[in-house]
Protein backbone atom coordinates (compact mmCIF):
# COMPACT_ATOMS: atom_id res chain seq x y z
CA UNK A 1 0.00 0.00 0.00
CA UNK A 2 2.80 2.38 0.87
CA UNK A 3 4.51 1.78 -2.51
CA UNK A 4 1.22 2.48 -4.34
CA UNK A 5 0.70 5.72 -2.43
CA UNK A 6 4.25 6.84 -3.13
CA UNK A 7 3.88 6.08 -6.86
CA UNK A 8 0.57 7.97 -6.93
CA UNK A 9 2.19 10.96 -5.28
CA UNK A 10 5.04 10.87 -7.77
CA UNK A 11 2.55 10.99 -10.66
CA UNK A 12 0.84 14.15 -9.39
CA UNK A 13 1.69 17.39 -11.20
CA UNK A 14 3.47 20.19 -9.38
CA UNK A 15 1.42 22.98 -7.88
CA UNK A 16 2.56 25.49 -10.49
CA UNK A 17 1.57 23.17 -13.36
CA UNK A 18 -1.85 22.60 -11.81
CA UNK A 19 -2.25 26.36 -11.40
CA UNK A 20 -1.37 26.88 -15.09
CA UNK A 21 -3.93 24.25 -16.11
CA UNK A 22 -6.64 25.91 -14.02
CA UNK A 23 -5.79 29.31 -15.50
CA UNK A 24 -5.90 27.85 -19.01
CA UNK A 25 -9.33 26.26 -18.42
CA UNK A 26 -10.64 29.44 -16.80
CA UNK A 27 -9.47 31.58 -19.73
CA UNK A 28 -11.03 29.18 -22.24
CA UNK A 29 -14.34 29.32 -20.35
CA UNK A 30 -14.30 33.13 -20.05
CA UNK A 31 -13.86 33.49 -23.81
CA UNK A 32 -16.56 30.97 -24.61
CA UNK A 33 -20.10 32.10 -25.40
CA UNK A 34 -21.41 31.82 -21.84
CA UNK A 35 -18.22 33.33 -20.47
CA UNK A 36 -18.43 36.33 -22.82
CA UNK A 37 -21.99 37.08 -21.69
CA UNK A 38 -21.02 36.85 -18.02
CA UNK A 39 -17.88 38.89 -18.63
CA UNK A 40 -19.78 41.73 -20.33
CA UNK A 41 -22.49 41.69 -17.63
CA UNK A 42 -20.09 41.79 -14.70
CA UNK A 43 -17.85 44.31 -16.46
CA UNK A 44 -20.81 46.66 -16.86
CA UNK A 45 -21.97 46.15 -13.27
CA UNK A 46 -18.45 46.71 -11.97
CA UNK A 47 -18.13 49.87 -14.04
CA UNK A 48 -21.42 51.14 -12.60
CA UNK A 49 -20.14 50.74 -9.04
CA UNK A 50 -16.79 52.35 -9.93
CA UNK A 51 -18.29 55.41 -11.63
CA UNK A 52 -20.92 55.82 -8.94
CA UNK A 53 -18.30 55.71 -6.21
CA UNK A 54 -15.92 58.12 -7.97
CA UNK A 55 -18.52 60.75 -8.81
CA UNK A 56 -20.24 60.67 -5.42
CA UNK A 57 -16.89 60.84 -3.60
CA UNK A 58 -15.73 63.80 -5.72
CA UNK A 59 -19.07 65.52 -5.21
CA UNK A 60 -18.87 65.19 -1.41
CA UNK A 61 -15.23 66.31 -1.39
CA UNK A 62 -15.88 69.43 -3.45
CA UNK A 63 -18.94 70.18 -1.38
CA UNK A 64 -16.76 70.33 1.74
CA UNK A 65 -13.79 72.16 0.15
CA UNK A 66 -15.69 74.62 -2.06
CA UNK A 67 -19.20 75.03 -0.67
CA UNK A 68 -19.79 78.27 -2.60
CA UNK A 69 -19.95 76.30 -5.86
CA UNK A 70 -23.01 74.40 -4.66
CA UNK A 71 -25.07 77.38 -3.58
CA UNK A 72 -28.10 77.63 -5.81
CA UNK A 73 -27.89 80.79 -7.85
CA UNK A 74 -30.96 82.88 -8.58
CA UNK A 75 -30.36 83.55 -12.26
CA UNK A 76 -33.67 85.35 -12.72
CA UNK A 77 -33.03 87.67 -9.81
CA UNK A 78 -29.50 88.46 -10.99
CA UNK A 79 -30.75 89.20 -14.49
CA UNK A 80 -33.45 91.55 -13.26
CA UNK A 81 -31.00 93.33 -10.93
CA UNK A 82 -28.54 93.97 -13.74
CA UNK A 83 -31.27 95.25 -16.06
CA UNK A 84 -32.49 97.57 -13.31
CA UNK A 85 -28.96 98.90 -12.78
CA UNK A 86 -28.53 99.54 -16.50
CA UNK A 87 -31.87 101.33 -16.58
CA UNK A 88 -30.93 103.48 -13.57
CA UNK A 89 -27.62 104.42 -15.20
CA UNK A 90 -29.36 105.49 -18.41
CA UNK A 91 -32.53 106.95 -16.92
CA UNK A 92 -32.76 109.65 -19.57
CA UNK A 93 -32.39 107.11 -22.42
CA UNK A 94 -29.89 109.44 -24.08
CA UNK A 95 -28.18 106.61 -25.96
CA UNK A 96 -30.98 104.07 -26.37
CA UNK A 97 -29.00 102.00 -28.90
CA UNK A 98 -26.22 101.31 -26.37
CA UNK A 99 -28.85 100.63 -23.71
CA UNK A 100 -30.61 98.01 -25.88
CA UNK A 101 -27.29 96.38 -26.69
CA UNK A 102 -26.36 96.04 -23.00
CA UNK A 103 -29.80 94.66 -22.08
CA UNK A 104 -29.60 92.15 -24.94
CA UNK A 105 -26.19 91.01 -23.68
CA UNK A 106 -27.60 90.50 -20.18
CA UNK A 107 -30.56 88.51 -21.51
CA UNK A 108 -28.31 86.41 -23.73
CA UNK A 109 -26.06 85.59 -20.78
CA UNK A 110 -29.11 84.66 -18.73
CA UNK A 111 -30.35 82.30 -21.45
CA UNK A 112 -26.96 80.60 -21.73
CA UNK A 113 -26.80 80.10 -17.97
CA UNK A 114 -30.28 78.52 -17.87
CA UNK A 115 -29.50 76.20 -20.81
CA UNK A 116 -26.18 75.16 -19.28
CA UNK A 117 -27.88 74.39 -15.97
CA UNK A 118 -30.57 72.29 -17.67
CA UNK A 119 -28.05 70.37 -19.76
CA UNK A 120 -25.82 69.70 -16.80
CA UNK A 121 -28.71 68.41 -14.72
CA UNK A 122 -28.46 67.52 -11.05
CA UNK A 123 -24.94 67.01 -9.75
CA UNK A 124 -25.30 63.73 -7.92
CA UNK A 125 -28.83 62.46 -8.50
CA UNK A 126 -27.90 61.22 -11.96
CA UNK A 127 -25.27 58.91 -10.47
CA UNK A 128 -27.67 56.42 -8.95
CA UNK A 129 -26.90 52.78 -9.67
CA UNK A 130 -29.36 52.81 -12.57
CA UNK A 131 -27.78 55.91 -14.09
CA UNK A 132 -24.23 54.63 -13.58
CA UNK A 133 -25.11 51.27 -15.14
CA UNK A 134 -26.69 52.99 -18.15
CA UNK A 135 -23.60 55.18 -18.48
CA UNK A 136 -21.29 52.13 -18.41
CA UNK A 137 -23.47 50.38 -20.98
CA UNK A 138 -23.49 53.35 -23.34
CA UNK A 139 -19.70 53.63 -23.08
CA UNK A 140 -18.86 50.06 -24.12
CA UNK A 141 -21.65 49.90 -26.74
CA UNK A 142 -20.53 53.26 -28.22
CA UNK A 143 -24.12 54.57 -28.05
CA UNK A 144 -23.18 57.58 -25.94
CA UNK A 145 -26.46 59.36 -25.20
CA UNK A 146 -24.66 62.22 -23.46
CA UNK A 147 -27.28 62.84 -20.78
CA UNK A 148 -24.94 61.44 -18.09
CA UNK A 149 -21.33 62.60 -18.13
CA UNK A 150 -18.56 62.50 -15.50
CA UNK A 151 -17.75 65.87 -13.93
CA UNK A 152 -14.59 64.91 -12.03
CA UNK A 153 -11.12 64.44 -13.50
CA UNK A 154 -10.85 60.92 -12.10
CA UNK A 155 -14.19 60.03 -13.67
CA UNK A 156 -12.99 61.18 -17.10
CA UNK A 157 -9.70 59.29 -16.74
CA UNK A 158 -11.45 56.07 -15.67
CA UNK A 159 -13.88 56.48 -18.58
CA UNK A 160 -10.96 56.48 -21.03
CA UNK A 161 -9.45 53.31 -19.54
CA UNK A 162 -12.87 51.68 -19.20
CA UNK A 163 -13.69 52.31 -22.88
CA UNK A 164 -10.29 51.07 -24.11
CA UNK A 165 -10.94 47.69 -22.47
CA UNK A 166 -14.72 47.57 -22.79
CA UNK A 167 -15.20 48.32 -26.48
CA UNK A 168 -13.07 45.38 -27.77
CA UNK A 169 -14.77 43.15 -25.22
CA UNK A 170 -18.20 44.18 -26.49
CA UNK A 171 -17.12 43.68 -30.10
CA UNK A 172 -16.04 40.15 -29.15
CA UNK A 173 -19.46 39.67 -27.55
CA UNK A 174 -21.22 40.80 -30.74
CA UNK A 175 -19.04 38.53 -32.87
CA UNK A 176 -19.54 35.38 -30.79
CA UNK A 177 -23.17 35.82 -29.81
CA UNK A 178 -24.13 37.05 -33.27
CA UNK A 179 -22.57 33.95 -34.83
CA UNK A 180 -24.35 31.65 -32.36
CA UNK A 181 -27.69 33.37 -32.95
CA UNK A 182 -27.16 33.22 -36.72
CA UNK A 183 -26.52 29.46 -36.66
CA UNK A 184 -29.49 28.89 -34.34
CA UNK A 185 -31.83 31.00 -36.45
CA UNK A 186 -30.65 29.31 -39.65
CA UNK A 187 -31.30 25.89 -38.10
CA UNK A 188 -34.77 26.95 -36.92
CA UNK A 189 -35.59 28.46 -40.30
CA UNK A 190 -34.42 25.39 -42.22
CA UNK A 191 -36.09 22.83 -39.95
CA UNK A 192 -39.30 24.62 -39.02
CA UNK A 193 -40.13 26.99 -41.87
CA UNK A 194 -39.02 24.78 -44.78
CA UNK A 195 -39.68 21.28 -43.47
CA UNK A 196 -42.50 21.54 -40.92
CA UNK A 197 -44.71 24.52 -41.76
CA UNK A 198 -44.41 24.14 -45.54
CA UNK A 199 -43.33 20.53 -46.16
CA UNK A 200 -44.20 20.73 -49.86
CA UNK A 201 -41.84 23.65 -50.55
CA UNK A 202 -38.64 21.72 -49.98
CA UNK A 203 -40.02 18.68 -51.80
CA UNK A 204 -40.98 20.71 -54.85
CA UNK A 205 -37.60 22.41 -54.78
CA UNK A 206 -35.78 19.06 -54.85
CA UNK A 207 -37.95 17.79 -57.73
CA UNK A 208 -37.40 21.04 -59.65
CA UNK A 209 -33.64 20.77 -59.19
CA UNK A 210 -33.65 17.17 -60.41
CA UNK A 211 -35.70 18.13 -63.49
CA UNK A 212 -33.27 20.94 -64.27
CA UNK A 213 -30.27 18.60 -63.94
CA UNK A 214 -31.86 16.07 -66.31
CA UNK A 215 -32.50 18.80 -68.89
CA UNK A 216 -28.89 19.92 -68.60
CA UNK A 217 -27.75 16.30 -69.08
CA UNK A 218 -29.85 15.90 -72.26
CA UNK A 219 -28.52 19.17 -73.69
CA UNK A 220 -24.97 18.11 -72.86
CA UNK A 221 -25.43 14.74 -74.58
CA UNK A 222 -26.77 16.35 -77.75
CA UNK A 223 -23.92 18.85 -77.79
CA UNK A 224 -21.33 16.10 -77.32
CA UNK A 225 -22.85 13.95 -80.05
CA UNK A 226 -22.71 16.82 -82.53
CA UNK A 227 -19.09 17.55 -81.62
CA UNK A 228 -18.20 13.85 -81.97
CA UNK A 229 -19.75 13.65 -85.44
CA UNK A 230 -17.91 16.76 -86.63
CA UNK A 231 -14.61 15.62 -85.21
CA UNK A 232 -14.95 12.09 -86.66
CA UNK A 233 -15.70 13.41 -90.18
CA UNK A 234 -12.84 15.85 -89.95
CA UNK A 235 -10.36 13.23 -88.73
CA UNK A 236 -10.95 10.70 -91.54
CA UNK A 237 -7.41 11.09 -92.84
CA UNK A 238 -4.54 9.21 -91.23
CA UNK A 239 -2.63 12.40 -90.35
CA UNK A 240 -5.21 13.41 -87.71
CA UNK A 241 -5.35 10.17 -85.77
CA UNK A 242 -4.19 11.72 -82.50
CA UNK A 243 -6.83 14.44 -82.72
CA UNK A 244 -9.58 11.88 -83.19
CA UNK A 245 -8.34 9.90 -80.22
CA UNK A 246 -8.42 12.98 -77.99
CA UNK A 247 -11.88 13.94 -79.21
CA UNK A 248 -13.14 10.41 -78.63
CA UNK A 249 -11.68 10.48 -75.12
CA UNK A 250 -13.38 13.85 -74.49
CA UNK A 251 -16.61 12.42 -75.79
CA UNK A 252 -16.20 9.41 -73.51
CA UNK A 253 -15.66 11.65 -70.44
CA UNK A 254 -18.53 13.98 -71.30
CA UNK A 255 -20.86 11.07 -72.07
CA UNK A 256 -19.90 9.48 -68.77
CA UNK A 257 -20.67 12.77 -66.95
CA UNK A 258 -23.99 13.17 -68.74
CA UNK A 259 -24.92 9.55 -68.08
CA UNK A 260 -24.21 10.11 -64.38
CA UNK A 261 -26.58 13.07 -64.48
CA UNK A 262 -29.17 11.02 -66.32
CA UNK A 263 -28.99 8.36 -63.64
CA UNK A 264 -30.63 10.81 -61.18
CA UNK A 265 -34.22 9.63 -60.65
CA UNK A 266 -36.87 12.10 -61.77
CA UNK A 267 -39.56 11.45 -59.20
CA UNK A 268 -37.92 9.23 -56.65
CA UNK A 269 -39.47 7.91 -53.45
CA UNK A 270 -40.50 10.14 -50.55
CA UNK A 271 -37.79 8.69 -48.34
CA UNK A 272 -35.06 9.68 -50.83
CA UNK A 273 -36.43 13.21 -51.10
CA UNK A 274 -36.75 13.57 -47.33
CA UNK A 275 -33.17 12.35 -46.90
CA UNK A 276 -31.98 14.91 -49.45
CA UNK A 277 -33.99 17.65 -47.72
CA UNK A 278 -32.35 16.91 -44.38
CA UNK A 279 -28.93 17.06 -45.97
CA UNK A 280 -29.59 20.32 -47.83
CA UNK A 281 -31.08 22.32 -44.92
CA UNK A 282 -27.67 22.59 -43.27
CA UNK A 283 -26.38 24.67 -46.19
CA UNK A 284 -29.48 26.83 -46.67
CA UNK A 285 -29.34 30.63 -46.55
CA UNK A 286 -31.94 32.84 -44.89
CA UNK A 287 -33.53 35.39 -47.27
CA UNK A 288 -32.80 39.08 -46.74
CA UNK A 289 -36.52 39.82 -46.36
CA UNK A 290 -36.73 37.50 -43.36
CA UNK A 291 -33.76 39.27 -41.70
CA UNK A 292 -35.33 42.68 -42.31
CA UNK A 293 -38.61 41.40 -40.89
CA UNK A 294 -36.80 40.22 -37.74
CA UNK A 295 -35.08 43.59 -37.24
CA UNK A 296 -38.27 45.58 -37.85
CA UNK A 297 -40.21 43.31 -35.51
CA UNK A 298 -37.64 43.71 -32.74
CA UNK A 299 -37.68 47.50 -33.10
CA UNK A 300 -41.49 47.62 -33.03
CA UNK A 301 -41.54 45.39 -29.96
CA UNK A 302 -39.11 47.74 -28.23
CA UNK A 303 -41.28 50.71 -29.25
CA UNK A 304 -44.20 49.13 -27.43
CA UNK A 305 -42.12 48.52 -24.29
CA UNK A 306 -40.54 51.98 -24.10
CA UNK A 307 -43.81 53.65 -25.02
CA UNK A 308 -45.37 51.97 -22.01
CA UNK A 309 -42.48 52.79 -19.62
CA UNK A 310 -41.71 56.33 -20.76
CA UNK A 311 -45.13 57.49 -21.99
CA UNK A 312 -43.75 57.95 -25.50
CA UNK A 313 -45.84 57.65 -28.60
CA UNK A 314 -45.24 54.86 -31.07
CA UNK A 315 -43.08 56.97 -33.41
CA UNK A 316 -40.81 58.21 -30.61
CA UNK A 317 -40.38 54.66 -29.28
CA UNK A 318 -39.45 53.31 -32.71
CA UNK A 319 -37.08 56.24 -33.28
CA UNK A 320 -35.36 55.66 -29.93
CA UNK A 321 -34.95 51.90 -30.53
CA UNK A 322 -33.49 52.40 -34.00
CA UNK A 323 -31.09 55.12 -32.85
CA UNK A 324 -29.98 53.02 -29.86
CA UNK A 325 -29.57 49.67 -31.62
CA UNK A 326 -27.64 51.28 -34.46
CA UNK A 327 -25.33 52.87 -31.83
CA UNK A 328 -25.98 56.37 -33.21
CA UNK A 329 -27.24 57.70 -29.87
CA UNK A 330 -28.31 61.29 -30.55
CA UNK A 331 -29.40 61.74 -26.95
CA UNK A 332 -32.60 63.67 -27.66
CA UNK A 333 -34.61 60.74 -26.31
CA UNK A 334 -33.17 58.79 -23.38
CA UNK A 335 -34.67 56.50 -20.73
CA UNK A 336 -35.95 58.98 -18.19
CA UNK A 337 -37.91 59.14 -14.97
CA UNK A 338 -39.21 55.59 -14.92
CA UNK A 339 -35.91 53.96 -15.75
CA UNK A 340 -33.32 56.14 -14.00
CA UNK A 341 -34.43 56.85 -10.46
CA UNK A 342 -33.10 59.42 -8.02
CA UNK A 343 -32.66 56.76 -5.35
CA UNK A 344 -29.05 55.63 -5.36
CA UNK A 345 -29.82 52.05 -4.36
CA UNK A 346 -33.16 51.45 -6.07
CA UNK A 347 -33.21 49.53 -9.33
CA UNK A 348 -36.40 49.40 -11.37
CA UNK A 349 -37.43 46.22 -13.19
CA UNK A 350 -38.03 48.29 -16.31
CA UNK A 351 -34.41 49.46 -16.14
CA UNK A 352 -33.15 45.86 -16.10
CA UNK A 353 -35.35 45.05 -19.09
CA UNK A 354 -34.04 48.16 -20.87
CA UNK A 355 -30.44 47.01 -20.44
CA UNK A 356 -31.30 43.46 -21.55
CA UNK A 357 -33.16 44.85 -24.57
CA UNK A 358 -30.12 46.87 -25.67
CA UNK A 359 -27.63 44.03 -25.15
CA UNK A 360 -29.80 41.41 -26.85
CA UNK A 361 -30.90 43.80 -29.58
CA UNK A 362 -27.39 44.64 -30.72
CA UNK A 363 -26.64 40.91 -30.87
CA UNK A 364 -29.81 40.38 -32.96
CA UNK A 365 -28.74 43.15 -35.34
CA UNK A 366 -25.32 41.50 -35.66
CA UNK A 367 -27.05 38.16 -36.36
CA UNK A 368 -29.20 39.68 -39.10
CA UNK A 369 -26.19 41.33 -40.72
CA UNK A 370 -24.36 37.99 -40.63
CA UNK A 371 -27.27 36.19 -42.31
CA UNK A 372 -27.70 38.92 -44.92
CA UNK A 373 -23.99 38.77 -45.68
CA UNK A 374 -24.24 35.01 -46.32
CA UNK A 375 -27.24 35.56 -48.61
CA UNK A 376 -25.48 38.31 -50.58
CA UNK A 377 -22.33 36.19 -50.97
CA UNK A 378 -24.46 33.24 -52.13
CA UNK A 379 -26.21 35.42 -54.74
CA UNK A 380 -22.91 36.84 -55.99
CA UNK A 381 -21.50 33.34 -56.39
CA UNK A 382 -24.62 32.27 -58.29
CA UNK A 383 -24.27 35.25 -60.64
CA UNK A 384 -20.59 34.41 -61.10
CA UNK A 385 -21.43 30.81 -62.03
CA UNK A 386 -24.06 32.07 -64.47
CA UNK A 387 -21.57 34.34 -66.21
CA UNK A 388 -19.06 31.51 -66.44
CA UNK A 389 -21.68 29.23 -67.98
CA UNK A 390 -22.65 31.90 -70.54
CA UNK A 391 -19.06 32.50 -71.62
CA UNK A 392 -18.43 28.76 -71.80
CA UNK A 393 -21.41 28.28 -74.10
CA UNK A 394 -20.28 31.13 -76.36
CA UNK A 395 -16.72 29.82 -76.59
CA UNK A 396 -17.96 26.33 -77.48
Rosetta blueprint (number, residue, H / E / L):
1 X L
2 X H
3 X H
4 X H
5 X H
6 X H
7 X H
8 X H
9 X H
10 X H
11 X H
12 X L
13 X L
14 X L
15 X H
16 X H
17 X H
18 X H
19 X H
20 X H
21 X H
22 X H
23 X H
24 X H
25 X H
26 X H
27 X H
28 X H
29 X H
30 X H
31 X L
32 X L
33 X H
34 X H
35 X H
36 X H
37 X H
38 X H
39 X H
40 X H
41 X H
42 X H
43 X H
44 X H
45 X H
46 X H
47 X H
48 X H
49 X H
50 X H
51 X H
52 X H
53 X H
54 X H
55 X H
56 X H
57 X H
58 X H
59 X H
60 X H
61 X H
62 X H
63 X H
64 X H
65 X H
66 X L
67 X H
68 X H
69 X H
70 X H
71 X L
72 X L
73 X L
74 X L
75 X H
76 X H
77 X H
78 X H
79 X H
80 X H
81 X H
82 X H
83 X H
84 X H
85 X H
86 X H
87 X H
88 X H
89 X H
90 X L
91 X L
92 X L
93 X L
94 X L
95 X L
96 X H
97 X H
98 X H
99 X H
100 X H
101 X H
102 X H
103 X H
104 X H
105 X H
106 X H
107 X H
108 X H
109 X H
110 X H
111 X H
112 X H
113 X H
114 X H
115 X H
116 X H
117 X H
118 X H
119 X H
120 X H
121 X L
122 X L
123 X L
124 X L
125 X H
126 X H
127 X H
128 X L
129 X H
130 X H
131 X H
132 X H
133 X H
134 X H
135 X H
136 X H
137 X H
138 X H
139 X H
140 X H
141 X L
142 X L
143 X L
144 X L
145 X L
146 X L
147 X L
148 X L
149 X L
150 X L
151 X L
152 X L
153 X H
154 X H
155 X H
156 X H
157 X H
158 X H
159 X H
160 X H
161 X H
162 X H
163 X H
164 X H
165 X H
166 X H
167 X H
168 X H
169 X H
170 X H
171 X H
172 X H
173 X H
174 X H
175 X H
176 X H
177 X H
178 X H
179 X H
180 X H
181 X H
182 X H
183 X H
184 X H
185 X H
186 X H
187 X H
188 X H
189 X H
190 X H
191 X H
192 X H
193 X H
194 X H
195 X H
196 X H
197 X H
198 X L
199 X H
200 X H
201 X H
202 X H
203 X H
204 X H
205 X H
206 X H
207 X H
208 X H
209 X H
210 X H
211 X H
212 X H
213 X H
214 X H
215 X H
216 X H
217 X H
218 X H
219 X H
220 X H
221 X H
222 X H
223 X H
224 X H
225 X H
226 X H
227 X H
228 X H
229 X H
230 X H
231 X H
232 X H
233 X H
234 X H
235 X L
236 X L
237 X L
238 X H
239 X H
240 X H
241 X H
242 X H
243 X H
244 X H
245 X H
246 X H
247 X H
248 X H
249 X H
250 X H
251 X H
252 X H
253 X H
254 X H
255 X H
256 X H
257 X H
258 X H
259 X H
260 X H
261 X H
262 X H
263 X L
264 X L
265 X L
266 X L
267 X L
268 X L
269 X L
270 X H
271 X H
272 X H
273 X H
274 X H
275 X H
276 X H
277 X H
278 X H
279 X H
280 X H
281 X H
282 X H
283 X H
284 X L
285 X L
286 X L
287 X L
288 X H
289 X H
290 X H
291 X H
292 X H
293 X H
294 X H
295 X H
296 X H
297 X H
298 X H
299 X H
300 X H
301 X H
302 X H
303 X H
304 X H
305 X H
306 X H
307 X H
308 X H
309 X H
310 X H
311 X L
312 X L
313 X L
314 X H
315 X H
316 X H
317 X H
318 X H
319 X H
320 X H
321 X H
322 X H
323 X H
324 X H
325 X H
326 X L
327 X L
328 X L
329 X L
330 X L
331 X L
332 X L
333 X L
334 X L
335 X L
336 X L
337 X L
338 X L
339 X L
340 X L
341 X L
342 X L
343 X L
344 X L
345 X L
346 X L
347 X L
348 X L
349 X H
350 X H
351 X H
352 X H
353 X H
354 X H
355 X H
356 X H
357 X H
358 X H
359 X H
360 X H
361 X H
362 X H
363 X H
364 X H
365 X H
366 X H
367 X H
368 X H
369 X H
370 X H
371 X H
372 X H
373 X H
374 X H
375 X H
376 X H
377 X H
378 X H
379 X H
380 X H
381 X H
382 X H
383 X H
384 X H
385 X H
386 X H
387 X H
388 X H
389 X H
390 X H
391 X H
392 X H
393 X H
394 X H
395 X H
396 X L
